[in-house]
Structure formats: structure tokens, C-alpha cells
Amino acid sequence: MIKIYAPASIGNLNVGFDVLGAAISPIDGSLLGDCITIQSSKKFELKVLGSFKNDLPKNELDNIVWKCWNYFCKKINKKINIKITLEKNMPIGSGLGSSACSIVAALIAINNFLKKPLQNSELLILMGKLEGIISGEIHYDNVAPCYLGGLQLIINQKKYLSEKIPNFTNWLWIVGWPGIKISTSQARNILPKKYSKETCIQHSKNLAGFIHASYTKNSKLASTLMQDLIAEPYRTCLLPNFIKTKKKIIEVGALSCGISGSGPSIFAITKNTDMAVKISEIIKNNYFKNKIDGFVKICKIDTIGAREIG
């Protein structure tokens, strides 16, 4: 038997649409992500547990974990009889890499169980392909950090698919899921097909400056450049109370605030634990649909990524 945990992630980070992503873990030591357990079996079986199991498709063939198994079998040209148990702990359509958690954990678990017939690069390509089934486009800004950990820059070249870049270890990342769902495809379809030359130039300046600031350890510059010119102006209509909540978060002194991935989750950054708690309360009181369904977590960058757990 083998059990793999894959952590939640924040895509885009405001400044890096589709090219930046960060794996995150709560500072209290709890797990924020999905788990996959694999056992020997005489036939293929898929069992689903976890807080959000009822949000998954009822038809097994529509489950992304079944698709992971099916694609893996095709990749190695062999049908694998195993029992897979998915612990679906991440809300679907949350903007925290929920589908990536399931995909990454499933593919790593299958590969490890079979004594690693696929190399890491092959696995990552397969992860991106399966993520594309969910979102409508292949992108790696959730699967790469979820798999490899840390802050990942997506380059998407043959030998350089994704590269880990330095992160600010004293940053606390507060993430809040308001208890509603937004599909990735819905959030992508709302974006314009074309952007002005001025927007493209400024976006390039911000992204290049952020990468520079990350390598030179200039925290102030990095946080200043974390501006979303590509998605946030168009996606706020999907996020009730986002603008008001962000304004309050920035007013109390957060370094940055934005939409996590496609939303509806949001993130904020601070260096101060007391401020992180204050930001958590702002999110709960101003952004949640109700205080029962949503959650807020104070996190740090997860530098490990997906791993085997007991």
C-alpha cells in the first residue's frame, strides 16, 4: 500500500498569469490538499472519501482520478488492476488547485506503486494534459508547484518545463475560500481575447521585475509588483464583495492581495502573524457566503510538494 499527499496551490500570484504558481501548507501543520491511497487488487476499484466527495461526478468514468488511471495505462500500454482511494479534502472549483491535487497525487501514487516506470518529466507532462481536460487548456501553474513544491515559474520548453525560483520565507500567505464554486473554464472564458499594447508591456515589466526581486531578495519590490492586469479586472464580477474585501485587507497593511488562481478563493501576504490573524477575520466577515461553508488558512510556501505519508 502507498499513500500520497498533494498540497494546495495558488496560481498566477497576480503578476504571473499562467506562468507562476506556489504550493502552500498551513503553518499549524494540518494538511491542505488531497490524498491518494493505492492497494493491490484483482480488478480496478475507485473509492472516494473526504469532505467534498459528494461534489464529484457520480459517474466513475468522469472522475479525474479514473482518467489518471486510464491515461497511465495507455502510457505504459498495460492495464493495471489496483484499488485507488481518493480522499477529496479540497473544494472543487475553489481556485486552490483542487483538480491538480487529485491529478498529482494519483499519478505519483500509481507511478510509485509500479516502481516508477515514468520519469519525473513524463509525469509532469501527463499532469498538465489531464489538468487541461478540466480547464479546457493545458497549463502547469497548479500541477507544477503541487508536484515539485515551492514557487514555480512555468517555462514550457522541452528541458525546462518548470523551474523553481526563490521565495520569501518570512511571508505568510493567508488563503480564504468563501464557500462558493467557480469553474476554471468559466473564469477563463470571461477574459478578453486581446489586450492593449500598454497592458502587455506593463505586465511584462511587472513579471520580469518580480522574478528579479525574488532572486535579489527584495521583498518590498516583489510585493509592489504583484499587480494583476490580466485577470482580476474582468473576474471581479464573478466574486461578490472581492473589491471591498481587498480594500480592507490592503488598508490594514497587507503586502499584497489578489485572486487565487481562477477564484473564488483569495490570498493575501504579510510578514506579521498578528496581521495574518486580522486579515483572516476580514476575509471571514466580508467575503464568505456564510461562515459555515468557507475556510481561511494561514500558510507558508510548501517547499516539498507532493509526498508519501503514513
C-alpha positions in Angstrom: 0.0 0.0 0.0 1.1 3.5 -0.7 -0.4 6.9 0.2 0.5 10.2 -1.4 -0.5 13.7 -0.2 -0.6 16.6 -2.7 -0.8 20.2 -1.4 -3.0 23.1 -2.4 -1.5 25.8 -4.6 -2.1 29.4 -5.7 -1.9 30.0 -9.4 -1.0 33.3 -11.1 0.1 35.2 -7.9 -1.4 38.3 -9.6 1.7 39.1 -11.6 2.2 35.8 -13.4 -0.9 34.7 -15.2 -0.5 31.0 -16.2 3.3 31.2 -15.5 3.6 31.4 -11.7 2.3 29.1 -9.0 3.1 28.3 -5.4 2.4 25.3 -3.3 1.1 26.2 0.2 0.8 24.4 3.6 -0.9 25.7 6.8 1.5 26.9 9.5 -0.4 24.8 12.1 0.8 21.6 10.5 -2.5 20.5 9.1 -2.9 19.1 5.6 -4.5 21.3 2.9 -4.8 19.0 -0.1 -5.9 15.6 -1.4 -4.6 12.2 -0.6 -4.5 9.1 -2.8 -4.0 5.5 -1.4 -3.3 2.6 -3.7 -3.5 -1.1 -2.8 -3.2 -4.3 -4.8 -6.4 -5.7 -6.3 -7.6 -8.3 -8.7 -9.6 -5.6 -10.5 -9.7 -1.8 -10.8 -11.6 -0.2 -8.0 -12.1 3.5 -7.2 -13.3 4.6 -3.7 -14.0 8.2 -2.8 -13.8 9.6 0.7 -13.3 13.1 2.1 -15.3 16.3 2.9 -16.0 17.1 -0.7 -16.7 13.6 -2.1 -20.3 14.5 -2.8 -19.3 17.2 -5.2 -17.5 14.8 -7.5 -19.2 13.3 -10.7 -21.4 10.4 -9.9 -20.2 8.5 -13.0 -16.8 6.9 -12.2 -15.7 7.5 -15.8 -16.0 11.2 -15.3 -13.8 11.2 -12.1 -10.4 12.8 -12.9 -8.7 10.0 -10.9 -10.2 7.4 -13.2 -8.9 9.4 -16.1 -5.4 9.5 -14.5 -5.5 5.7 -14.2 -6.8 5.3 -17.8 -4.2 7.6 -19.3 -1.4 6.0 -17.2 -2.4 2.6 -18.5 -2.4 3.9 -22.1 1.0 5.5 -21.5 2.6 2.2 -20.4 0.4 0.1 -22.7 -0.8 -2.1 -19.9 -4.0 -2.3 -17.8 -3.3 -2.0 -14.1 -5.6 -3.7 -11.6 -5.4 -1.6 -8.4 -7.7 -0.2 -5.8 -7.5 3.6 -5.6 -8.9 5.6 -2.7 -9.3 9.3 -3.2 -9.6 11.5 -0.1 -11.2 14.6 -1.6 -10.4 17.2 1.0 -10.2 20.2 -1.4 -13.3 22.0 -2.6 -13.9 21.8 -6.3 -13.7 25.0 -8.3 -12.1 26.8 -5.4 -9.1 28.4 -7.1 -6.7 26.4 -4.9 -5.6 23.8 -7.3 -8.2 21.2 -6.3 -8.1 19.2 -9.6 -4.3 19.5 -9.5 -4.2 17.9 -6.1 -6.1 14.9 -7.3 -4.2 14.6 -10.5 -0.7 14.9 -9.0 -1.4 12.6 -6.0 -3.0 9.9 -8.3 -0.2 9.9 -10.9 2.6 9.9 -8.4 0.9 7.1 -6.4 0.4 4.9 -9.4 3.9 5.5 -10.7 5.5 4.8 -7.3 3.3 1.7 -6.8 4.5 0.3 -10.1 8.2 1.1 -9.3 8.4 4.3 -11.3 8.1 3.3 -15.0 7.7 7.0 -15.9 10.3 9.7 -15.3 9.5 12.9 -13.4 9.4 14.9 -16.7 7.0 12.4 -18.2 4.7 12.6 -15.2 4.6 16.4 -15.2 3.6 16.4 -18.9 0.9 13.9 -18.2 -0.3 16.1 -15.2 -0.6 19.1 -17.5 -2.5 17.1 -20.1 -5.0 15.9 -17.5 -5.3 19.4 -16.0 -6.2 20.6 -19.5 -9.2 18.2 -19.5 -10.6 20.1 -16.5 -9.9 23.6 -17.5 -10.1 23.4 -21.3 -6.4 24.4 -21.7 -3.1 22.7 -20.7 -1.4 24.8 -18.0 1.1 23.9 -15.3 0.8 26.7 -12.7 -1.0 24.4 -10.3 0.3 20.9 -11.1 4.0 22.0 -11.1 4.1 23.5 -7.6 1.8 20.9 -6.3 4.2 18.2 -7.6 7.5 19.9 -7.1 6.9 22.3 -4.3 7.9 25.9 -3.8 7.4 28.8 -6.2 7.4 27.6 -9.8 8.0 29.5 -13.0 6.4 27.8 -16.0 8.7 28.0 -19.0 7.2 25.2 -21.0 10.2 24.2 -23.0 11.3 20.6 -23.6 14.1 20.5 -21.0 12.8 23.4 -18.9 9.1 22.8 -18.4 9.0 24.4 -14.9 11.8 25.9 -12.8 11.7 26.6 -9.0 12.6 30.2 -8.1 13.4 31.7 -4.7 10.6 32.6 -2.4 10.4 34.9 0.6 10.5 32.6 3.6 9.2 35.2 6.0 6.0 35.8 4.0 2.8 34.4 5.4 0.1 33.6 2.8 -3.5 33.9 4.0 -5.9 32.0 1.8 -9.7 32.2 2.1 -12.3 30.1 0.3 -15.7 31.7 0.6 -17.8 28.5 0.2 -18.8 29.1 -3.5 -17.6 27.4 -6.7 -16.3 28.9 -9.9 -15.2 26.6 -12.8 -11.8 27.3 -14.3 -13.3 27.3 -17.8 -15.9 29.8 -16.8 -13.2 32.1 -15.3 -11.0 31.8 -18.4 -13.9 32.4 -20.8 -14.7 35.7 -19.2 -11.2 37.1 -20.1 -10.8 39.2 -23.3 -9.2 37.7 -26.4 -6.9 40.7 -26.9 -5.1 43.2 -24.6 -3.7 46.6 -25.3 0.0 47.1 -26.1 0.3 49.2 -23.0 -1.2 46.5 -20.7 1.1 43.8 -22.2 4.2 46.0 -21.8 3.4 46.8 -18.1 2.5 43.2 -17.4 5.9 42.1 -18.8 7.7 44.8 -16.7 5.9 43.6 -13.5 6.6 39.9 -14.1 10.3 40.5 -15.0 10.7 42.8 -12.0 9.1 40.2 -9.7 11.5 37.5 -10.9 14.4 39.9 -10.4 13.2 40.8 -6.9 12.8 37.2 -6.0 16.4 36.4 -6.9 17.8 39.6 -5.2 15.7 39.1 -2.1 13.9 42.4 -2.5 10.7 41.7 -0.7 9.3 45.2 -1.0 9.8 45.4 -4.7 8.4 41.9 -5.2 5.2 42.7 -3.4 4.8 46.1 -5.0 4.9 44.4 -8.5 2.3 41.8 -7.6 -0.4 43.5 -9.7 -3.0 41.6 -11.7 -3.6 43.4 -15.0 -4.7 40.3 -16.9 -7.4 38.6 -15.0 -8.6 40.5 -11.9 -10.2 43.4 -13.7 -12.5 41.0 -15.5 -13.1 38.3 -12.9 -14.2 40.6 -10.1 -17.8 40.4 -11.4 -17.8 36.7 -10.5 -16.6 37.4 -6.9 -19.1 39.1 -4.7 -17.5 41.5 -2.2 -14.0 40.9 -3.5 -13.2 44.6 -4.2 -14.5 45.7 -0.7 -12.6 42.9 1.0 -9.4 43.6 -0.8 -9.6 47.2 0.1 -9.9 46.4 3.8 -7.0 43.9 3.6 -4.7 46.4 2.0 -5.7 49.1 4.4 -4.6 47.0 7.4 -1.1 46.8 5.9 -1.0 43.6 3.8 1.9 43.4 1.3 -0.4 42.1 -1.4 -3.8 40.7 -2.1 -5.5 39.0 -5.0 -7.5 36.2 -6.6 -6.1 32.7 -6.1 -5.9 31.1 -9.5 -9.3 31.4 -11.2 -11.1 32.2 -7.9 -13.2 32.4 -5.9 -10.5 31.9 -3.2 -8.4 35.0 -2.4 -4.9 35.3 -1.0 -3.1 38.0 1.0 0.5 38.3 2.1 2.0 39.7 5.3 5.1 39.2 7.4 3.3 39.6 10.7 1.4 36.8 12.5 -1.0 39.2 14.3 -1.8 40.9 11.0 -2.3 37.5 9.4 -5.0 36.8 12.1 -6.6 40.2 11.5 -6.7 39.5 7.7 -8.3 36.1 8.3 -11.1 37.8 10.3 -11.6 40.4 7.5 -12.0 37.6 5.0 -14.4 35.7 7.2 -16.5 38.8 7.9 -16.6 40.3 4.5 -16.0 37.7 1.8 -17.7 34.5 3.0 -21.1 33.4 1.6 -21.6 32.1 5.2 -19.2 31.2 8.0 -20.1 27.5 7.9 -19.0 26.6 4.3 -15.8 28.6 3.8 -12.4 28.4 5.4 -9.3 30.6 6.0 -5.8 29.2 6.4 -2.6 31.0 7.3 0.1 29.3 5.3 3.7 29.3 4.2 5.2 28.1 0.9 5.3 24.3 0.8 8.8 23.6 -0.4 8.4 19.9 -0.6 5.3 19.4 -2.9 3.6 16.0 -3.2 5.0 13.3 -0.9 4.3 9.9 0.6 2.8 9.9 4.1 2.0 7.2 6.6 
